[in-house]
Amino acid sequence: MLALRLTFESFRFALDALKANLLRTILSLLGVTVGIFSIIAVFTVVDSLEASIRHSMDFVGDKVIYVAKWPWTFGPDYPWWKYVKRPVPNLREFQALQRQLGPNHKGVAIFAANGSNTLTAGSNSVGDCAVQGISYEYRIVSNVPIAEGRYFTNLEMDAARPVAIIGATIAENLFPQGGAVGREFKVRGQKFIVIGVMEKEGKKILDTPSNDSNCLIPFSMFTKMFALSTNGMGGPSASLGVKGRDDDPGLMDLEYEMRGVMRNIRGLKPREEDNFALNRPEMFASVISTLFSRIGVIGAIIGGLATLVGGFGIANIMFVSVRERTNIIGIQKSLGAKNFFILFQFLFEAICLCLIGGGAGLFLVWLITLLPQDALPLTMSAARIVLGLLISVAIGVVAGIVPAAVAANLDPVIAIRAK
């Protein structure tokens, strides 16, 4: 109990010392403020940039394997003309995959898109829109967030009904008064009825496909309006997507099974190489993680240098503080103050300085996150706030331990006589 009371008294002495030298306190914590601001601002920007890029890549889905003509990554020394000769996936292969794949998947979808379309409704029109034909299980493979209305039914898919789910930007331009569900619009002379409106995604940092300017229609209706390319060199071509199960994180079983089924569908002999590509979003995720881990290290070094300068400033001020209060230290020790009481007094002062400076740095970063950002919204996570405070405490301990130890080990007789 006595030790706790003495510790509290040390803390109170530290606060009194900071208040007594307010100008010096402010000047001392500026270095820590700049240091914490630098390192947390860098981490915040890196985190926000990584989150925005990952959000931009959401259209590829999660735990999905895509069957396509072209691979997303090309290996070295691979003849490009072998890719050109490959066939593109088609409706027959989609139906065969649905029948032959085992229980290692949650859904199989076929989809194709045609860009740069103009949609009209009365006197209103919106251009540069993508019309995408999808099968019923597309919502399992890819995210289709419905804000108004509903998703397609199996009957609408099979019967090639002229119904559509449109993006938020399309709805705002075609039907500015609202109430898009149930209304009609035209694309390429074909009338469609809106059965759903997707949630607004907003601007993405990468120019990747966005649902805001996307119009989803049944795949069977899409093939009536657009001629699918058979070689993938001109016009829209189909792609197949298979959603893996949650209990198969590596998707190795699914990929192995899909390769066998596709080889069987295309009649490939055992010695023949694959004439299709199995693409996975993890290819992008691993590249993004590696890139931003390196950027984070560089940012930590830059911020660390600024923080180091602030730590030297705190250490210098603490030595000055010990010298100014040497006489008081001697009086305290002559009255029975223990060494740890003197040590904690100066150590707490250094930590308080750094915490105030660190808090000010975090506050400045938070102010920056309030600035309106379209493509790159900045968000400071709770983990970064805790990191900033921990770094502040660490700086205070490192910068204050030596001056505090010097103060604690002063001889009381010599200290009292100091001027």
C-alpha positions as CSV (number, residue, x, y, z in Angstrom):
1,M,0.0,0.0,0.0
2,L,2.9,2.4,0.8
3,A,4.5,1.6,-2.5
4,L,1.3,2.4,-4.4
5,R,1.0,5.7,-2.5
6,L,4.6,6.6,-3.3
7,T,4.1,5.8,-6.9
8,F,1.0,8.0,-7.0
9,E,3.0,10.8,-5.4
10,S,5.7,10.4,-8.0
11,F,3.1,10.7,-10.7
12,R,1.7,13.9,-9.1
13,F,5.2,15.4,-8.8
14,A,5.8,14.7,-12.5
15,L,2.6,16.5,-13.4
16,D,3.4,19.5,-11.2
17,A,6.8,19.7,-12.8
18,L,5.3,19.7,-16.3
19,K,2.8,22.5,-15.3
20,A,5.5,24.6,-13.7
21,N,7.5,24.7,-17.0
22,L,4.7,24.9,-19.5
23,L,6.6,26.5,-22.3
24,R,9.4,24.0,-22.1
25,T,6.9,21.2,-21.9
26,I,5.2,22.3,-25.1
27,L,8.5,22.7,-26.9
28,S,9.7,19.3,-25.7
29,L,6.6,17.4,-26.8
30,L,6.7,18.9,-30.4
31,G,9.4,16.5,-31.4
32,V,7.3,13.5,-30.2
33,T,4.2,14.9,-31.8
34,V,5.9,15.2,-35.2
35,G,7.4,11.7,-34.8
36,I,4.1,10.0,-33.9
37,F,2.3,12.0,-36.5
38,S,4.8,10.8,-39.2
39,I,4.7,7.1,-38.4
40,I,1.0,6.8,-37.7
41,A,0.1,9.0,-40.8
42,V,2.3,6.7,-43.0
43,F,0.7,3.6,-41.6
44,T,-2.8,5.1,-41.9
45,V,-2.3,6.0,-45.6
46,V,-0.7,2.6,-46.3
47,D,-3.6,0.8,-44.6
48,S,-6.2,2.9,-46.4
49,L,-4.5,2.5,-49.7
50,E,-4.3,-1.3,-49.3
51,A,-8.0,-1.4,-48.2
52,S,-9.0,0.7,-51.2
53,I,-7.1,-1.5,-53.7
54,R,-8.5,-4.7,-52.2
55,H,-12.0,-3.1,-52.4
56,S,-11.3,-2.3,-56.1
57,M,-10.6,-6.0,-56.6
58,D,-13.8,-7.1,-54.9
59,F,-15.3,-7.9,-58.3
60,V,-13.2,-11.0,-58.6
61,G,-14.8,-12.5,-55.5
62,D,-13.4,-14.6,-52.7
63,K,-12.6,-18.3,-52.7
64,V,-13.5,-18.5,-56.4
65,I,-11.7,-20.3,-59.2
66,Y,-12.3,-19.0,-62.8
67,V,-12.1,-21.0,-65.9
68,A,-10.8,-18.8,-68.8
69,K,-8.8,-18.9,-72.0
70,W,-6.1,-16.6,-70.7
71,P,-4.2,-16.9,-67.4
72,W,-4.0,-13.8,-65.1
73,T,-0.2,-14.3,-64.7
74,F,2.1,-15.4,-67.5
75,G,5.1,-17.6,-66.7
76,P,8.5,-16.9,-68.2
77,D,9.4,-18.4,-71.6
78,Y,5.8,-19.6,-72.2
79,P,4.9,-19.3,-76.0
80,W,2.1,-16.8,-76.2
81,W,0.7,-18.4,-79.4
82,K,-0.4,-21.4,-77.3
83,Y,-2.8,-19.2,-75.5
84,V,-4.2,-17.8,-78.7
85,K,-5.1,-21.3,-80.0
86,R,-7.1,-22.1,-76.8
87,P,-10.9,-22.2,-77.0
88,V,-13.0,-20.1,-74.7
89,P,-15.4,-21.5,-72.2
90,N,-19.0,-22.0,-73.4
91,L,-22.5,-22.8,-72.2
92,R,-22.0,-26.6,-72.8
93,E,-18.9,-26.7,-70.6
94,F,-20.8,-24.7,-67.9
95,Q,-23.6,-27.2,-67.9
96,A,-21.1,-30.1,-67.8
97,L,-19.3,-28.6,-64.9
98,Q,-22.6,-28.2,-63.0
99,R,-23.3,-31.9,-63.5
100,Q,-19.9,-33.4,-63.0
101,L,-18.4,-31.4,-60.1
102,G,-18.7,-33.1,-56.7
103,P,-19.5,-31.5,-53.3
104,N,-16.3,-29.4,-53.1
105,H,-18.1,-26.3,-54.4
106,K,-21.0,-24.0,-53.5
107,G,-22.0,-22.9,-57.0
108,V,-21.0,-22.6,-60.6
109,A,-21.8,-19.6,-62.8
110,I,-21.3,-18.5,-66.4
111,F,-21.1,-14.8,-67.3
112,A,-20.1,-12.5,-70.1
113,A,-20.1,-8.7,-70.5
114,N,-20.3,-6.1,-73.2
115,G,-19.1,-2.6,-72.4
116,S,-19.8,0.9,-73.7
117,N,-23.6,0.6,-74.0
118,T,-26.1,3.5,-73.8
119,L,-29.3,2.9,-71.7
120,T,-32.4,5.1,-72.3
121,A,-35.6,5.7,-70.4
122,G,-37.9,8.3,-71.9
123,S,-35.8,11.5,-72.4
124,N,-33.1,10.3,-70.0
125,S,-30.0,8.4,-71.0
126,V,-26.7,7.2,-69.5
127,G,-23.7,6.0,-71.5
128,D,-20.6,3.9,-71.0
129,C,-22.5,1.2,-69.2
130,A,-21.6,-2.5,-69.1
131,V,-24.3,-5.0,-69.8
132,Q,-23.5,-8.3,-68.2
133,G,-25.3,-11.6,-68.8
134,I,-25.2,-13.9,-65.8
135,S,-26.5,-17.3,-64.7
136,Y,-28.6,-17.8,-61.6
137,E,-25.7,-18.8,-59.3
138,Y,-23.7,-15.7,-60.2
139,R,-24.7,-14.2,-56.8
140,I,-22.9,-17.0,-55.1
141,V,-19.7,-16.6,-57.1
142,S,-19.7,-12.8,-57.0
143,N,-21.3,-10.2,-54.6
144,V,-24.5,-8.7,-55.9
145,P,-25.7,-6.3,-53.1
146,I,-29.4,-5.4,-53.7
147,A,-30.5,-2.1,-52.3
148,E,-34.0,-2.1,-53.8
149,G,-36.0,-4.9,-55.4
150,R,-34.9,-8.5,-55.8
151,Y,-32.6,-10.9,-57.6
152,F,-33.5,-13.0,-60.6
153,T,-35.6,-16.2,-60.4
154,N,-34.7,-19.4,-62.0
155,L,-37.7,-19.1,-64.3
156,E,-36.6,-15.6,-65.5
157,M,-33.1,-17.1,-66.2
158,D,-34.4,-20.1,-68.2
159,A,-37.1,-18.2,-70.1
160,A,-34.7,-15.3,-71.1
161,R,-37.1,-12.8,-69.6
162,P,-36.3,-9.1,-70.4
163,V,-35.6,-8.2,-66.7
164,A,-32.6,-6.4,-65.3
165,I,-30.8,-5.4,-62.1
166,I,-29.1,-2.0,-62.6
167,G,-26.4,-0.1,-60.8
168,A,-26.9,2.9,-58.6
169,T,-25.5,5.4,-61.2
170,I,-27.7,4.0,-63.9
171,A,-30.8,4.3,-61.6
172,E,-29.9,7.9,-60.7
173,N,-29.6,9.0,-64.3
174,L,-32.5,7.1,-65.8
175,F,-34.9,7.6,-63.0
176,P,-33.8,10.8,-61.1
177,Q,-37.1,11.0,-59.2
178,G,-36.5,7.5,-57.7
179,G,-38.6,4.4,-57.8
180,A,-36.6,2.6,-60.5
181,V,-38.0,-0.9,-59.6
182,G,-40.8,-1.8,-62.0
183,R,-39.8,0.9,-64.6
184,E,-38.8,0.2,-68.2
185,F,-35.6,1.2,-70.1
186,K,-34.1,0.3,-73.4
187,V,-30.7,-0.9,-74.5
188,R,-29.9,-1.7,-78.1
189,G,-33.6,-1.4,-78.9
190,Q,-34.6,-4.1,-76.4
191,K,-36.9,-3.2,-73.5
192,F,-36.1,-4.3,-70.0
193,I,-38.0,-4.1,-66.7
194,V,-36.0,-3.1,-63.6
195,I,-36.4,-5.7,-60.9
196,G,-33.6,-4.5,-58.7
197,V,-31.1,-1.8,-58.0
198,M,-27.6,-2.5,-56.6
199,E,-26.0,-0.7,-53.7
200,K,-23.8,2.2,-54.5
201,E,-20.1,1.4,-54.5
202,G,-18.7,4.8,-55.1
203,K,-15.4,5.7,-56.8
204,K,-12.6,3.2,-56.7
205,I,-8.9,4.0,-56.6
206,L,-8.3,1.5,-59.5
207,D,-10.3,1.7,-62.7
208,T,-11.8,-1.7,-62.1
209,P,-15.4,-2.8,-62.9
210,S,-18.0,-1.2,-60.7
211,N,-21.6,-2.3,-60.1
212,D,-22.6,1.4,-60.2
213,S,-22.5,1.4,-64.0
214,N,-23.4,-2.3,-64.5
215,C,-26.6,-3.7,-65.8
216,L,-27.2,-7.4,-65.1
217,I,-29.5,-9.5,-67.3
218,P,-30.1,-13.2,-67.7
219,F,-27.4,-15.0,-69.6
220,S,-29.9,-16.5,-72.0
221,M,-31.1,-13.0,-72.8
222,F,-27.6,-11.8,-73.2
223,T,-26.8,-14.4,-75.9
224,K,-29.8,-13.2,-77.9
225,M,-28.5,-9.6,-77.9
226,F,-24.8,-10.2,-78.4
227,A,-22.9,-12.8,-80.4
228,L,-20.4,-14.5,-78.1
229,S,-16.8,-14.8,-79.4
230,T,-15.7,-18.4,-80.0
231,N,-12.0,-17.5,-79.9
232,G,-11.9,-14.7,-77.3
233,M,-10.3,-12.3,-79.9
234,G,-13.3,-10.2,-80.7
235,G,-16.7,-9.4,-79.0
236,P,-17.8,-10.6,-75.6
237,S,-16.6,-14.1,-74.4
238,A,-17.9,-16.2,-71.6
239,S,-16.1,-17.0,-68.4
240,L,-16.9,-19.7,-65.8
241,G,-16.6,-19.2,-62.0
242,V,-16.8,-21.8,-59.3
243,K,-17.2,-20.8,-55.7
244,G,-15.3,-22.9,-53.2
245,R,-16.5,-24.1,-49.8
246,D,-15.6,-22.2,-46.6
247,D,-14.1,-25.3,-45.1
248,D,-11.6,-25.6,-48.0
249,P,-9.4,-22.6,-47.4
250,G,-6.7,-23.6,-49.9
251,L,-9.2,-24.7,-52.6
252,M,-6.7,-27.4,-53.6
253,D,-9.3,-30.2,-53.7
254,L,-11.6,-28.0,-55.8
255,E,-8.9,-27.0,-58.2
256,Y,-7.7,-30.6,-58.7
257,E,-11.3,-31.7,-59.4
258,M,-12.0,-28.8,-61.8
259,R,-8.8,-29.6,-63.7
260,G,-9.8,-33.2,-64.1
261,V,-13.4,-32.4,-65.1
262,M,-12.3,-29.7,-67.7
263,R,-9.8,-32.1,-69.2
264,N,-12.5,-34.7,-69.5
265,I,-15.0,-32.2,-71.1
266,R,-12.4,-31.1,-73.7
267,G,-11.2,-34.6,-74.4
268,L,-7.6,-34.0,-73.5
269,K,-5.3,-37.0,-73.5
270,P,-3.1,-37.7,-70.4
271,R,0.1,-36.4,-72.1
272,E,-1.6,-33.3,-73.5
273,E,-1.2,-30.0,-71.6
274,D,-4.2,-28.0,-70.4
275,N,-5.9,-25.8,-73.0
276,F,-7.6,-23.7,-70.3
277,A,-6.5,-21.5,-67.3
278,L,-7.7,-21.8,-63.7
279,N,-7.3,-18.4,-62.2
280,R,-7.6,-17.5,-58.6
281,P,-8.0,-14.1,-56.8
282,E,-5.2,-15.1,-54.4
283,M,-2.8,-14.2,-57.2
284,F,-3.7,-10.6,-56.7
285,A,-4.0,-10.8,-52.9
286,S,-0.4,-12.2,-52.4
287,V,1.0,-9.5,-54.7
288,I,-0.9,-6.7,-52.8
289,S,0.2,-8.1,-49.4
290,T,3.9,-8.3,-50.4
291,L,3.9,-4.8,-51.9
292,F,2.3,-3.1,-48.9
293,S,4.3,-5.0,-46.4
294,R,7.4,-3.5,-48.0
295,I,5.9,-0.1,-48.2
296,G,5.0,-0.4,-44.5
297,V,8.6,-1.2,-43.6
298,I,9.8,1.9,-45.5
299,G,7.2,4.0,-43.9
300,A,8.2,2.7,-40.4
301,I,11.8,3.6,-41.1
302,I,10.9,7.1,-42.1
303,G,8.6,7.6,-39.2
304,G,11.0,5.9,-36.8
305,L,13.7,8.5,-37.7
306,A,11.4,11.3,-36.9
307,T,10.4,9.6,-33.6
308,L,14.0,9.1,-32.7
309,V,14.7,12.8,-33.0
310,G,11.7,13.5,-30.7
311,G,13.2,10.9,-28.2
312,F,16.5,12.7,-28.1
313,G,14.7,16.0,-27.5
314,I,12.9,14.4,-24.5
315,A,16.1,12.9,-23.1
316,N,17.9,16.3,-23.3
317,I,15.0,18.1,-21.5
318,M,15.0,15.4,-18.8
319,F,18.7,15.9,-18.1
320,V,18.1,19.6,-17.8
321,S,15.1,19.0,-15.5
322,V,17.3,16.7,-13.3
323,R,20.0,19.4,-13.0
324,E,17.4,22.1,-12.2
325,R,15.9,20.0,-9.4
326,T,19.0,18.5,-7.9
327,N,18.6,20.5,-4.7
328,I,14.9,19.4,-4.4
329,I,16.0,15.8,-5.0
330,G,18.6,16.1,-2.1
331,I,15.9,17.4,0.2
332,Q,13.5,14.6,-0.7
333,K,16.1,12.0,-0.1
334,S,17.3,13.5,3.2
335,L,13.6,13.3,4.3
336,G,13.6,9.6,3.5
337,A,12.5,9.4,-0.1
338,K,13.4,6.1,-1.7
339,N,15.4,5.7,-4.9
340,F,12.5,4.3,-6.7
341,F,10.3,7.3,-5.7
342,I,12.9,9.7,-7.4
343,L,13.2,7.3,-10.4
344,F,9.5,7.1,-11.0
345,Q,9.1,10.8,-10.6
346,F,11.3,11.6,-13.6
347,L,10.3,8.5,-15.5
348,F,6.7,9.4,-15.2
349,E,7.5,12.9,-16.3
350,A,9.1,11.6,-19.5
351,I,6.3,9.2,-20.2
352,C,3.7,11.9,-19.6
353,L,5.5,14.2,-22.0
354,C,5.6,11.5,-24.7
355,L,2.0,10.5,-24.2
356,I,0.8,14.1,-24.5
357,G,3.0,14.5,-27.7
358,G,1.8,11.2,-29.1
359,G,-1.8,12.1,-28.4
360,A,-1.4,15.4,-30.2
361,G,0.1,13.5,-33.2
362,L,-2.7,11.0,-33.3
363,F,-5.2,13.9,-33.1
364,L,-3.6,15.5,-36.1
365,V,-3.8,12.3,-38.1
366,W,-7.5,12.0,-37.1
367,L,-8.1,15.5,-38.4
368,I,-6.6,14.5,-41.7
369,T,-9.0,11.5,-41.9
370,L,-11.9,13.9,-41.7
371,L,-11.0,15.6,-44.9
372,P,-13.4,14.5,-47.7
373,Q,-11.8,11.9,-50.0
374,D,-13.5,10.2,-52.9
375,A,-11.0,7.7,-54.3
376,L,-9.0,7.2,-51.1
377,P,-11.0,7.5,-47.9
378,L,-8.5,7.6,-45.0
379,T,-9.4,5.6,-41.9
380,M,-7.3,5.4,-38.7
381,S,-7.9,2.0,-37.1
382,A,-8.0,1.4,-33.3
383,A,-4.9,-0.8,-33.8
384,R,-3.0,2.2,-35.1
385,I,-4.1,4.4,-32.1
386,V,-2.9,1.7,-29.7
387,L,0.4,1.5,-31.6
388,G,0.9,5.2,-31.4
389,L,0.3,5.3,-27.7
390,L,2.6,2.3,-27.1
391,I,5.3,3.9,-29.2
392,S,4.9,7.1,-27.1
393,V,5.3,5.1,-23.8
394,A,8.3,3.3,-25.2
395,I,9.9,6.6,-26.2
396,G,9.2,8.0,-22.7
397,V,10.8,5.0,-21.0
398,V,13.9,4.9,-23.3
399,A,14.4,8.7,-23.2
400,G,13.7,9.0,-19.4
401,I,15.3,6.0,-17.9
402,V,18.9,7.3,-17.9
403,P,18.1,10.8,-16.5
404,A,15.8,9.2,-13.9
405,A,18.5,6.7,-12.9
406,V,21.0,9.6,-12.5
407,A,18.5,11.5,-10.3
408,A,17.7,8.4,-8.2
409,N,21.4,7.7,-7.5
410,L,22.4,11.3,-6.4
411,D,24.1,11.6,-3.1
412,P,21.6,13.6,-0.8
413,V,24.4,15.6,0.8
414,I,25.9,16.7,-2.5
415,A,22.5,17.2,-4.0
416,I,21.3,19.6,-1.3
417,R,24.5,21.7,-1.6
418,A,24.0,22.0,-5.4
419,K,23.1,25.4,-6.8
